[in-house]
Amino acid sequence: MIALSWYMLKVIICSGILCGYYFLALRNKAFHRWNRFYILAAIVISLLAPIIKINFFQNDSDKGTVVQMLQTISYGDEAVIEYSRNSGFQLTTQNLAEGAYLLISAAFLFIFFLSLYKIVRLKKKYPKTKIKDISFINTNAKGTPFSFFKSVFWNNAIDLHSKPGQQIFNHEIAHIKENHSYDKIFMNIVLIFFWINPFFWLMRK
């Protein structure tokens, strides 16, 4: 688990740098539609970059500050792995923290599957109308309206033909056309295991 904690720390550092760039340079720009892909790419890079081992062949005198920093991190990987091999199991504060981490991850996993179950139940409980390839489902459920894949879950308390109703409906249709449900599922799965990373929560928002 020591090696996993080291990996988590590097993920947090990478995501912090990429998230900081987004807020400083990309947020609220005219090409905001591309920001979605930047955020998704930033999450993937943050998860993959820490496990890529970088080897440099330059002499020590030729190495720049960035290269030396990356090699320091690489040496840290080796030290963490060696420590993990030599450490036996002990009931310590660290073990309790690891147990708490796994417990919270399990809770997020339960909430994720519970949310999917509630959506499936709503789809079966209420009548639906087909609008081209989209299912329009009238409900009285709390938390509606929202969209999920090719379905719009509407709340009967909102007049669909009113101006606010049309704005909400068009907003949900935009979510469907841009396949935002895939983004949400991917982000929720990432947060099940990386809930400790505050930058991933900011990217989700």
PyMOL CGO cylinders between C-alpha atoms (Angstrom):
from pymol import cmd
from pymol.cgo import CYLINDER

trace = [
    CYLINDER, 0.00, 0.00, 0.00, 3.02, 2.30, 0.40, 0.3, 1, 1, 1, 1, 1, 1,
    CYLINDER, 3.02, 2.30, 0.40, 3.60, 2.13, -3.36, 0.3, 1, 1, 1, 1, 1, 1,
    CYLINDER, 3.60, 2.13, -3.36, -0.09, 2.87, -3.98, 0.3, 1, 1, 1, 1, 1, 1,
    CYLINDER, -0.09, 2.87, -3.98, 0.06, 5.91, -1.69, 0.3, 1, 1, 1, 1, 1, 1,
    CYLINDER, 0.06, 5.91, -1.69, 3.10, 7.19, -3.61, 0.3, 1, 1, 1, 1, 1, 1,
    CYLINDER, 3.10, 7.19, -3.61, 1.24, 6.70, -6.88, 0.3, 1, 1, 1, 1, 1, 1,
    CYLINDER, 1.24, 6.70, -6.88, -1.78, 8.58, -5.48, 0.3, 1, 1, 1, 1, 1, 1,
    CYLINDER, -1.78, 8.58, -5.48, 0.44, 11.49, -4.48, 0.3, 1, 1, 1, 1, 1, 1,
    CYLINDER, 0.44, 11.49, -4.48, 1.89, 11.74, -7.99, 0.3, 1, 1, 1, 1, 1, 1,
    CYLINDER, 1.89, 11.74, -7.99, -1.60, 11.58, -9.51, 0.3, 1, 1, 1, 1, 1, 1,
    CYLINDER, -1.60, 11.58, -9.51, -2.65, 14.48, -7.28, 0.3, 1, 1, 1, 1, 1, 1,
    CYLINDER, -2.65, 14.48, -7.28, 0.41, 16.52, -8.33, 0.3, 1, 1, 1, 1, 1, 1,
    CYLINDER, 0.41, 16.52, -8.33, -0.16, 15.86, -12.06, 0.3, 1, 1, 1, 1, 1, 1,
    CYLINDER, -0.16, 15.86, -12.06, -3.88, 16.60, -11.88, 0.3, 1, 1, 1, 1, 1, 1,
    CYLINDER, -3.88, 16.60, -11.88, -3.20, 19.75, -9.85, 0.3, 1, 1, 1, 1, 1, 1,
    CYLINDER, -3.20, 19.75, -9.85, -0.88, 21.10, -12.55, 0.3, 1, 1, 1, 1, 1, 1,
    CYLINDER, -0.88, 21.10, -12.55, -3.33, 20.28, -15.37, 0.3, 1, 1, 1, 1, 1, 1,
    CYLINDER, -3.33, 20.28, -15.37, -6.33, 21.58, -13.41, 0.3, 1, 1, 1, 1, 1, 1,
    CYLINDER, -6.33, 21.58, -13.41, -4.47, 24.79, -12.59, 0.3, 1, 1, 1, 1, 1, 1,
    CYLINDER, -4.47, 24.79, -12.59, -3.74, 25.35, -16.28, 0.3, 1, 1, 1, 1, 1, 1,
    CYLINDER, -3.74, 25.35, -16.28, -7.43, 24.87, -17.08, 0.3, 1, 1, 1, 1, 1, 1,
    CYLINDER, -7.43, 24.87, -17.08, -8.57, 27.47, -14.55, 0.3, 1, 1, 1, 1, 1, 1,
    CYLINDER, -8.57, 27.47, -14.55, -5.88, 29.95, -15.55, 0.3, 1, 1, 1, 1, 1, 1,
    CYLINDER, -5.88, 29.95, -15.55, -5.96, 29.61, -19.34, 0.3, 1, 1, 1, 1, 1, 1,
    CYLINDER, -5.96, 29.61, -19.34, -9.02, 27.75, -20.61, 0.3, 1, 1, 1, 1, 1, 1,
    CYLINDER, -9.02, 27.75, -20.61, -11.99, 28.36, -18.35, 0.3, 1, 1, 1, 1, 1, 1,
    CYLINDER, -11.99, 28.36, -18.35, -14.80, 30.49, -19.83, 0.3, 1, 1, 1, 1, 1, 1,
    CYLINDER, -14.80, 30.49, -19.83, -13.05, 30.84, -23.18, 0.3, 1, 1, 1, 1, 1, 1,
    CYLINDER, -13.05, 30.84, -23.18, -14.90, 31.01, -26.50, 0.3, 1, 1, 1, 1, 1, 1,
    CYLINDER, -14.90, 31.01, -26.50, -13.85, 27.46, -27.41, 0.3, 1, 1, 1, 1, 1, 1,
    CYLINDER, -13.85, 27.46, -27.41, -15.32, 26.08, -24.17, 0.3, 1, 1, 1, 1, 1, 1,
    CYLINDER, -15.32, 26.08, -24.17, -16.68, 22.97, -25.95, 0.3, 1, 1, 1, 1, 1, 1,
    CYLINDER, -16.68, 22.97, -25.95, -13.12, 21.74, -26.34, 0.3, 1, 1, 1, 1, 1, 1,
    CYLINDER, -13.12, 21.74, -26.34, -12.58, 22.19, -22.62, 0.3, 1, 1, 1, 1, 1, 1,
    CYLINDER, -12.58, 22.19, -22.62, -14.55, 19.00, -22.04, 0.3, 1, 1, 1, 1, 1, 1,
    CYLINDER, -14.55, 19.00, -22.04, -11.99, 17.01, -24.00, 0.3, 1, 1, 1, 1, 1, 1,
    CYLINDER, -11.99, 17.01, -24.00, -9.13, 18.77, -22.23, 0.3, 1, 1, 1, 1, 1, 1,
    CYLINDER, -9.13, 18.77, -22.23, -10.55, 17.80, -18.84, 0.3, 1, 1, 1, 1, 1, 1,
    CYLINDER, -10.55, 17.80, -18.84, -11.06, 14.17, -19.90, 0.3, 1, 1, 1, 1, 1, 1,
    CYLINDER, -11.06, 14.17, -19.90, -7.54, 14.05, -21.35, 0.3, 1, 1, 1, 1, 1, 1,
    CYLINDER, -7.54, 14.05, -21.35, -6.13, 15.66, -18.20, 0.3, 1, 1, 1, 1, 1, 1,
    CYLINDER, -6.13, 15.66, -18.20, -7.69, 12.94, -16.05, 0.3, 1, 1, 1, 1, 1, 1,
    CYLINDER, -7.69, 12.94, -16.05, -6.31, 10.16, -18.25, 0.3, 1, 1, 1, 1, 1, 1,
    CYLINDER, -6.31, 10.16, -18.25, -2.85, 11.76, -18.33, 0.3, 1, 1, 1, 1, 1, 1,
    CYLINDER, -2.85, 11.76, -18.33, -2.89, 12.21, -14.55, 0.3, 1, 1, 1, 1, 1, 1,
    CYLINDER, -2.89, 12.21, -14.55, -3.64, 8.50, -14.11, 0.3, 1, 1, 1, 1, 1, 1,
    CYLINDER, -3.64, 8.50, -14.11, -1.08, 7.25, -16.65, 0.3, 1, 1, 1, 1, 1, 1,
    CYLINDER, -1.08, 7.25, -16.65, 1.85, 9.67, -16.34, 0.3, 1, 1, 1, 1, 1, 1,
    CYLINDER, 1.85, 9.67, -16.34, 2.92, 8.53, -12.82, 0.3, 1, 1, 1, 1, 1, 1,
    CYLINDER, 2.92, 8.53, -12.82, 3.36, 4.91, -13.95, 0.3, 1, 1, 1, 1, 1, 1,
    CYLINDER, 3.36, 4.91, -13.95, 5.56, 5.78, -16.95, 0.3, 1, 1, 1, 1, 1, 1,
    CYLINDER, 5.56, 5.78, -16.95, 9.21, 5.29, -16.07, 0.3, 1, 1, 1, 1, 1, 1,
    CYLINDER, 9.21, 5.29, -16.07, 11.43, 7.86, -17.79, 0.3, 1, 1, 1, 1, 1, 1,
    CYLINDER, 11.43, 7.86, -17.79, 15.07, 7.01, -18.48, 0.3, 1, 1, 1, 1, 1, 1,
    CYLINDER, 15.07, 7.01, -18.48, 17.58, 9.68, -19.44, 0.3, 1, 1, 1, 1, 1, 1,
    CYLINDER, 17.58, 9.68, -19.44, 20.93, 9.02, -21.03, 0.3, 1, 1, 1, 1, 1, 1,
    CYLINDER, 20.93, 9.02, -21.03, 22.54, 12.43, -20.59, 0.3, 1, 1, 1, 1, 1, 1,
    CYLINDER, 22.54, 12.43, -20.59, 25.49, 13.00, -18.29, 0.3, 1, 1, 1, 1, 1, 1,
    CYLINDER, 25.49, 13.00, -18.29, 24.65, 14.46, -14.89, 0.3, 1, 1, 1, 1, 1, 1,
    CYLINDER, 24.65, 14.46, -14.89, 26.28, 17.77, -15.84, 0.3, 1, 1, 1, 1, 1, 1,
    CYLINDER, 26.28, 17.77, -15.84, 23.98, 18.14, -18.85, 0.3, 1, 1, 1, 1, 1, 1,
    CYLINDER, 23.98, 18.14, -18.85, 20.71, 17.56, -17.03, 0.3, 1, 1, 1, 1, 1, 1,
    CYLINDER, 20.71, 17.56, -17.03, 18.36, 20.42, -16.51, 0.3, 1, 1, 1, 1, 1, 1,
    CYLINDER, 18.36, 20.42, -16.51, 16.30, 21.11, -13.42, 0.3, 1, 1, 1, 1, 1, 1,
    CYLINDER, 16.30, 21.11, -13.42, 13.17, 19.44, -14.80, 0.3, 1, 1, 1, 1, 1, 1,
    CYLINDER, 13.17, 19.44, -14.80, 15.09, 16.29, -15.78, 0.3, 1, 1, 1, 1, 1, 1,
    CYLINDER, 15.09, 16.29, -15.78, 16.66, 16.06, -12.31, 0.3, 1, 1, 1, 1, 1, 1,
    CYLINDER, 16.66, 16.06, -12.31, 13.26, 16.49, -10.69, 0.3, 1, 1, 1, 1, 1, 1,
    CYLINDER, 13.26, 16.49, -10.69, 11.76, 13.70, -12.80, 0.3, 1, 1, 1, 1, 1, 1,
    CYLINDER, 11.76, 13.70, -12.80, 14.66, 11.41, -11.97, 0.3, 1, 1, 1, 1, 1, 1,
    CYLINDER, 14.66, 11.41, -11.97, 14.23, 12.19, -8.29, 0.3, 1, 1, 1, 1, 1, 1,
    CYLINDER, 14.23, 12.19, -8.29, 10.63, 11.03, -8.56, 0.3, 1, 1, 1, 1, 1, 1,
    CYLINDER, 10.63, 11.03, -8.56, 11.83, 7.91, -10.36, 0.3, 1, 1, 1, 1, 1, 1,
    CYLINDER, 11.83, 7.91, -10.36, 14.31, 7.19, -7.59, 0.3, 1, 1, 1, 1, 1, 1,
    CYLINDER, 14.31, 7.19, -7.59, 11.50, 7.73, -5.13, 0.3, 1, 1, 1, 1, 1, 1,
    CYLINDER, 11.50, 7.73, -5.13, 9.55, 4.98, -6.89, 0.3, 1, 1, 1, 1, 1, 1,
    CYLINDER, 9.55, 4.98, -6.89, 12.41, 2.55, -6.37, 0.3, 1, 1, 1, 1, 1, 1,
    CYLINDER, 12.41, 2.55, -6.37, 12.79, 3.51, -2.72, 0.3, 1, 1, 1, 1, 1, 1,
    CYLINDER, 12.79, 3.51, -2.72, 9.06, 3.07, -2.09, 0.3, 1, 1, 1, 1, 1, 1,
    CYLINDER, 9.06, 3.07, -2.09, 9.03, -0.36, -3.78, 0.3, 1, 1, 1, 1, 1, 1,
    CYLINDER, 9.03, -0.36, -3.78, 12.06, -1.48, -1.75, 0.3, 1, 1, 1, 1, 1, 1,
    CYLINDER, 12.06, -1.48, -1.75, 10.46, -0.27, 1.48, 0.3, 1, 1, 1, 1, 1, 1,
    CYLINDER, 10.46, -0.27, 1.48, 7.23, -2.12, 0.66, 0.3, 1, 1, 1, 1, 1, 1,
    CYLINDER, 7.23, -2.12, 0.66, 9.13, -5.36, 0.13, 0.3, 1, 1, 1, 1, 1, 1,
    CYLINDER, 9.13, -5.36, 0.13, 10.96, -5.11, 3.45, 0.3, 1, 1, 1, 1, 1, 1,
    CYLINDER, 10.96, -5.11, 3.45, 7.97, -4.06, 5.54, 0.3, 1, 1, 1, 1, 1, 1,
    CYLINDER, 7.97, -4.06, 5.54, 5.85, -6.72, 7.18, 0.3, 1, 1, 1, 1, 1, 1,
    CYLINDER, 5.85, -6.72, 7.18, 2.23, -6.29, 8.22, 0.3, 1, 1, 1, 1, 1, 1,
    CYLINDER, 2.23, -6.29, 8.22, 1.75, -4.14, 11.30, 0.3, 1, 1, 1, 1, 1, 1,
    CYLINDER, 1.75, -4.14, 11.30, -1.39, -2.68, 12.76, 0.3, 1, 1, 1, 1, 1, 1,
    CYLINDER, -1.39, -2.68, 12.76, -0.55, 0.99, 12.66, 0.3, 1, 1, 1, 1, 1, 1,
    CYLINDER, -0.55, 0.99, 12.66, -2.24, 4.31, 12.03, 0.3, 1, 1, 1, 1, 1, 1,
    CYLINDER, -2.24, 4.31, 12.03, -1.29, 3.85, 8.39, 0.3, 1, 1, 1, 1, 1, 1,
    CYLINDER, -1.29, 3.85, 8.39, -3.16, 0.51, 8.23, 0.3, 1, 1, 1, 1, 1, 1,
    CYLINDER, -3.16, 0.51, 8.23, -6.22, 2.13, 9.78, 0.3, 1, 1, 1, 1, 1, 1,
    CYLINDER, -6.22, 2.13, 9.78, -6.03, 4.95, 7.22, 0.3, 1, 1, 1, 1, 1, 1,
    CYLINDER, -6.03, 4.95, 7.22, -5.82, 2.41, 4.41, 0.3, 1, 1, 1, 1, 1, 1,
    CYLINDER, -5.82, 2.41, 4.41, -8.85, 0.58, 5.80, 0.3, 1, 1, 1, 1, 1, 1,
    CYLINDER, -8.85, 0.58, 5.80, -10.80, 3.86, 6.00, 0.3, 1, 1, 1, 1, 1, 1,
    CYLINDER, -10.80, 3.86, 6.00, -9.80, 4.66, 2.41, 0.3, 1, 1, 1, 1, 1, 1,
    CYLINDER, -9.80, 4.66, 2.41, -11.08, 1.29, 1.14, 0.3, 1, 1, 1, 1, 1, 1,
    CYLINDER, -11.08, 1.29, 1.14, -14.27, 1.65, 3.17, 0.3, 1, 1, 1, 1, 1, 1,
    CYLINDER, -14.27, 1.65, 3.17, -15.02, 5.07, 1.66, 0.3, 1, 1, 1, 1, 1, 1,
    CYLINDER, -15.02, 5.07, 1.66, -14.27, 3.73, -1.84, 0.3, 1, 1, 1, 1, 1, 1,
    CYLINDER, -14.27, 3.73, -1.84, -16.71, 0.87, -1.20, 0.3, 1, 1, 1, 1, 1, 1,
    CYLINDER, -16.71, 0.87, -1.20, -19.33, 3.42, -0.10, 0.3, 1, 1, 1, 1, 1, 1,
    CYLINDER, -19.33, 3.42, -0.10, -18.88, 5.41, -3.32, 0.3, 1, 1, 1, 1, 1, 1,
    CYLINDER, -18.88, 5.41, -3.32, -19.14, 2.19, -5.33, 0.3, 1, 1, 1, 1, 1, 1,
    CYLINDER, -19.14, 2.19, -5.33, -22.40, 1.35, -3.55, 0.3, 1, 1, 1, 1, 1, 1,
    CYLINDER, -22.40, 1.35, -3.55, -23.79, 4.84, -4.23, 0.3, 1, 1, 1, 1, 1, 1,
    CYLINDER, -23.79, 4.84, -4.23, -22.82, 4.52, -7.91, 0.3, 1, 1, 1, 1, 1, 1,
    CYLINDER, -22.82, 4.52, -7.91, -24.70, 1.24, -8.38, 0.3, 1, 1, 1, 1, 1, 1,
    CYLINDER, -24.70, 1.24, -8.38, -27.62, 2.54, -6.32, 0.3, 1, 1, 1, 1, 1, 1,
    CYLINDER, -27.62, 2.54, -6.32, -27.92, 5.55, -8.64, 0.3, 1, 1, 1, 1, 1, 1,
    CYLINDER, -27.92, 5.55, -8.64, -27.93, 3.29, -11.70, 0.3, 1, 1, 1, 1, 1, 1,
    CYLINDER, -27.93, 3.29, -11.70, -30.58, 1.10, -10.08, 0.3, 1, 1, 1, 1, 1, 1,
    CYLINDER, -30.58, 1.10, -10.08, -32.81, 4.12, -9.36, 0.3, 1, 1, 1, 1, 1, 1,
    CYLINDER, -32.81, 4.12, -9.36, -32.53, 5.27, -12.98, 0.3, 1, 1, 1, 1, 1, 1,
    CYLINDER, -32.53, 5.27, -12.98, -33.49, 1.82, -14.27, 0.3, 1, 1, 1, 1, 1, 1,
    CYLINDER, -33.49, 1.82, -14.27, -36.43, 1.72, -11.84, 0.3, 1, 1, 1, 1, 1, 1,
    CYLINDER, -36.43, 1.72, -11.84, -37.64, 5.14, -12.99, 0.3, 1, 1, 1, 1, 1, 1,
    CYLINDER, -37.64, 5.14, -12.99, -37.46, 4.00, -16.59, 0.3, 1, 1, 1, 1, 1, 1,
    CYLINDER, -37.46, 4.00, -16.59, -39.64, 0.98, -15.83, 0.3, 1, 1, 1, 1, 1, 1,
    CYLINDER, -39.64, 0.98, -15.83, -42.08, 2.75, -13.51, 0.3, 1, 1, 1, 1, 1, 1,
    CYLINDER, -42.08, 2.75, -13.51, -43.17, 5.72, -15.62, 0.3, 1, 1, 1, 1, 1, 1,
    CYLINDER, -43.17, 5.72, -15.62, -44.58, 5.89, -19.16, 0.3, 1, 1, 1, 1, 1, 1,
    CYLINDER, -44.58, 5.89, -19.16, -42.30, 6.98, -21.94, 0.3, 1, 1, 1, 1, 1, 1,
    CYLINDER, -42.30, 6.98, -21.94, -42.81, 8.65, -25.29, 0.3, 1, 1, 1, 1, 1, 1,
    CYLINDER, -42.81, 8.65, -25.29, -40.44, 8.24, -28.21, 0.3, 1, 1, 1, 1, 1, 1,
    CYLINDER, -40.44, 8.24, -28.21, -39.21, 11.46, -29.81, 0.3, 1, 1, 1, 1, 1, 1,
    CYLINDER, -39.21, 11.46, -29.81, -37.11, 10.20, -32.72, 0.3, 1, 1, 1, 1, 1, 1,
    CYLINDER, -37.11, 10.20, -32.72, -34.42, 8.15, -30.99, 0.3, 1, 1, 1, 1, 1, 1,
    CYLINDER, -34.42, 8.15, -30.99, -34.94, 9.77, -27.56, 0.3, 1, 1, 1, 1, 1, 1,
    CYLINDER, -34.94, 9.77, -27.56, -37.17, 8.39, -24.80, 0.3, 1, 1, 1, 1, 1, 1,
    CYLINDER, -37.17, 8.39, -24.80, -39.16, 11.12, -23.00, 0.3, 1, 1, 1, 1, 1, 1,
    CYLINDER, -39.16, 11.12, -23.00, -40.22, 9.87, -19.56, 0.3, 1, 1, 1, 1, 1, 1,
    CYLINDER, -40.22, 9.87, -19.56, -42.76, 11.80, -17.46, 0.3, 1, 1, 1, 1, 1, 1,
    CYLINDER, -42.76, 11.80, -17.46, -42.18, 11.42, -13.72, 0.3, 1, 1, 1, 1, 1, 1,
    CYLINDER, -42.18, 11.42, -13.72, -42.99, 12.93, -10.35, 0.3, 1, 1, 1, 1, 1, 1,
    CYLINDER, -42.99, 12.93, -10.35, -39.62, 11.92, -8.93, 0.3, 1, 1, 1, 1, 1, 1,
    CYLINDER, -39.62, 11.92, -8.93, -37.32, 14.23, -7.01, 0.3, 1, 1, 1, 1, 1, 1,
    CYLINDER, -37.32, 14.23, -7.01, -34.15, 15.26, -8.83, 0.3, 1, 1, 1, 1, 1, 1,
    CYLINDER, -34.15, 15.26, -8.83, -35.83, 15.46, -12.21, 0.3, 1, 1, 1, 1, 1, 1,
    CYLINDER, -35.83, 15.46, -12.21, -35.51, 16.67, -14.90, 0.3, 1, 1, 1, 1, 1, 1,
    CYLINDER, -35.51, 16.67, -14.90, -32.25, 15.07, -16.02, 0.3, 1, 1, 1, 1, 1, 1,
    CYLINDER, -32.25, 15.07, -16.02, -30.98, 13.07, -18.96, 0.3, 1, 1, 1, 1, 1, 1,
    CYLINDER, -30.98, 13.07, -18.96, -29.18, 9.74, -19.11, 0.3, 1, 1, 1, 1, 1, 1,
    CYLINDER, -29.18, 9.74, -19.11, -27.90, 8.42, -22.41, 0.3, 1, 1, 1, 1, 1, 1,
    CYLINDER, -27.90, 8.42, -22.41, -30.91, 8.50, -24.79, 0.3, 1, 1, 1, 1, 1, 1,
    CYLINDER, -30.91, 8.50, -24.79, -33.55, 9.22, -22.14, 0.3, 1, 1, 1, 1, 1, 1,
    CYLINDER, -33.55, 9.22, -22.14, -34.93, 12.47, -20.71, 0.3, 1, 1, 1, 1, 1, 1,
    CYLINDER, -34.93, 12.47, -20.71, -36.53, 12.09, -17.27, 0.3, 1, 1, 1, 1, 1, 1,
    CYLINDER, -36.53, 12.09, -17.27, -39.01, 14.96, -16.99, 0.3, 1, 1, 1, 1, 1, 1,
    CYLINDER, -39.01, 14.96, -16.99, -40.85, 16.32, -13.97, 0.3, 1, 1, 1, 1, 1, 1,
    CYLINDER, -40.85, 16.32, -13.97, -44.59, 16.81, -14.49, 0.3, 1, 1, 1, 1, 1, 1,
    CYLINDER, -44.59, 16.81, -14.49, -44.51, 19.92, -12.30, 0.3, 1, 1, 1, 1, 1, 1,
    CYLINDER, -44.51, 19.92, -12.30, -42.62, 21.74, -15.08, 0.3, 1, 1, 1, 1, 1, 1,
    CYLINDER, -42.62, 21.74, -15.08, -44.62, 22.90, -18.08, 0.3, 1, 1, 1, 1, 1, 1,
    CYLINDER, -44.62, 22.90, -18.08, -42.73, 21.62, -21.10, 0.3, 1, 1, 1, 1, 1, 1,
    CYLINDER, -42.73, 21.62, -21.10, -44.29, 24.27, -23.36, 0.3, 1, 1, 1, 1, 1, 1,
    CYLINDER, -44.29, 24.27, -23.36, -43.31, 27.21, -21.16, 0.3, 1, 1, 1, 1, 1, 1,
    CYLINDER, -43.31, 27.21, -21.16, -40.17, 29.22, -21.87, 0.3, 1, 1, 1, 1, 1, 1,
    CYLINDER, -40.17, 29.22, -21.87, -38.28, 27.83, -18.83, 0.3, 1, 1, 1, 1, 1, 1,
    CYLINDER, -38.28, 27.83, -18.83, -39.49, 24.33, -19.74, 0.3, 1, 1, 1, 1, 1, 1,
    CYLINDER, -39.49, 24.33, -19.74, -38.19, 24.67, -23.29, 0.3, 1, 1, 1, 1, 1, 1,
    CYLINDER, -38.19, 24.67, -23.29, -34.84, 25.94, -22.04, 0.3, 1, 1, 1, 1, 1, 1,
    CYLINDER, -34.84, 25.94, -22.04, -34.47, 22.99, -19.67, 0.3, 1, 1, 1, 1, 1, 1,
    CYLINDER, -34.47, 22.99, -19.67, -35.54, 20.53, -22.37, 0.3, 1, 1, 1, 1, 1, 1,
    CYLINDER, -35.54, 20.53, -22.37, -33.07, 21.93, -24.91, 0.3, 1, 1, 1, 1, 1, 1,
    CYLINDER, -33.07, 21.93, -24.91, -30.35, 21.80, -22.27, 0.3, 1, 1, 1, 1, 1, 1,
    CYLINDER, -30.35, 21.80, -22.27, -31.00, 18.09, -21.65, 0.3, 1, 1, 1, 1, 1, 1,
    CYLINDER, -31.00, 18.09, -21.65, -31.12, 17.37, -25.38, 0.3, 1, 1, 1, 1, 1, 1,
    CYLINDER, -31.12, 17.37, -25.38, -27.69, 19.00, -25.70, 0.3, 1, 1, 1, 1, 1, 1,
    CYLINDER, -27.69, 19.00, -25.70, -26.38, 16.65, -23.00, 0.3, 1, 1, 1, 1, 1, 1,
    CYLINDER, -26.38, 16.65, -23.00, -27.72, 13.67, -24.95, 0.3, 1, 1, 1, 1, 1, 1,
    CYLINDER, -27.72, 13.67, -24.95, -26.30, 14.80, -28.30, 0.3, 1, 1, 1, 1, 1, 1,
    CYLINDER, -26.30, 14.80, -28.30, -22.86, 15.36, -26.80, 0.3, 1, 1, 1, 1, 1, 1,
    CYLINDER, -22.86, 15.36, -26.80, -22.91, 12.00, -24.96, 0.3, 1, 1, 1, 1, 1, 1,
    CYLINDER, -22.91, 12.00, -24.96, -22.26, 13.54, -21.56, 0.3, 1, 1, 1, 1, 1, 1,
    CYLINDER, -22.26, 13.54, -21.56, -23.53, 10.39, -19.82, 0.3, 1, 1, 1, 1, 1, 1,
    CYLINDER, -23.53, 10.39, -19.82, -20.30, 8.62, -20.79, 0.3, 1, 1, 1, 1, 1, 1,
    CYLINDER, -20.30, 8.62, -20.79, -18.34, 11.46, -19.19, 0.3, 1, 1, 1, 1, 1, 1,
    CYLINDER, -18.34, 11.46, -19.19, -20.36, 11.21, -15.99, 0.3, 1, 1, 1, 1, 1, 1,
    CYLINDER, -20.36, 11.21, -15.99, -19.95, 7.45, -15.68, 0.3, 1, 1, 1, 1, 1, 1,
    CYLINDER, -19.95, 7.45, -15.68, -16.22, 7.66, -16.38, 0.3, 1, 1, 1, 1, 1, 1,
    CYLINDER, -16.22, 7.66, -16.38, -15.80, 10.46, -13.82, 0.3, 1, 1, 1, 1, 1, 1,
    CYLINDER, -15.80, 10.46, -13.82, -17.78, 8.62, -11.17, 0.3, 1, 1, 1, 1, 1, 1,
    CYLINDER, -17.78, 8.62, -11.17, -15.73, 5.46, -11.66, 0.3, 1, 1, 1, 1, 1, 1,
    CYLINDER, -15.73, 5.46, -11.66, -12.51, 7.48, -11.32, 0.3, 1, 1, 1, 1, 1, 1,
    CYLINDER, -12.51, 7.48, -11.32, -13.79, 9.11, -8.11, 0.3, 1, 1, 1, 1, 1, 1,
    CYLINDER, -13.79, 9.11, -8.11, -14.65, 5.73, -6.58, 0.3, 1, 1, 1, 1, 1, 1,
    CYLINDER, -14.65, 5.73, -6.58, -10.93, 4.98, -6.45, 0.3, 1, 1, 1, 1, 1, 1,
    CYLINDER, -10.93, 4.98, -6.45, -9.48, 8.51, -6.40, 0.3, 1, 1, 1, 1, 1, 1,
    CYLINDER, -9.48, 8.51, -6.40, -12.00, 10.32, -4.18, 0.3, 1, 1, 1, 1, 1, 1,
    CYLINDER, -12.00, 10.32, -4.18, -9.09, 11.60, -2.11, 0.3, 1, 1, 1, 1, 1, 1,
    CYLINDER, -9.09, 11.60, -2.11, -7.94, 13.78, -5.03, 0.3, 1, 1, 1, 1, 1, 1,
    CYLINDER, -7.94, 13.78, -5.03, -9.54, 17.26, -4.69, 0.3, 1, 1, 1, 1, 1, 1,
    CYLINDER, -9.54, 17.26, -4.69, -8.60, 18.21, -8.24, 0.3, 1, 1, 1, 1, 1, 1,
    CYLINDER, -8.60, 18.21, -8.24, -10.69, 15.39, -9.73, 0.3, 1, 1, 1, 1, 1, 1,
    CYLINDER, -10.69, 15.39, -9.73, -13.72, 16.77, -7.85, 0.3, 1, 1, 1, 1, 1, 1,
    CYLINDER, -13.72, 16.77, -7.85, -13.06, 20.18, -9.39, 0.3, 1, 1, 1, 1, 1, 1,
    CYLINDER, -13.06, 20.18, -9.39, -12.77, 18.62, -12.85, 0.3, 1, 1, 1, 1, 1, 1,
    CYLINDER, -12.77, 18.62, -12.85, -16.03, 16.75, -12.33, 0.3, 1, 1, 1, 1, 1, 1,
    CYLINDER, -16.03, 16.75, -12.33, -17.79, 20.00, -11.42, 0.3, 1, 1, 1, 1, 1, 1,
]
cmd.load_cgo(trace, "trace")
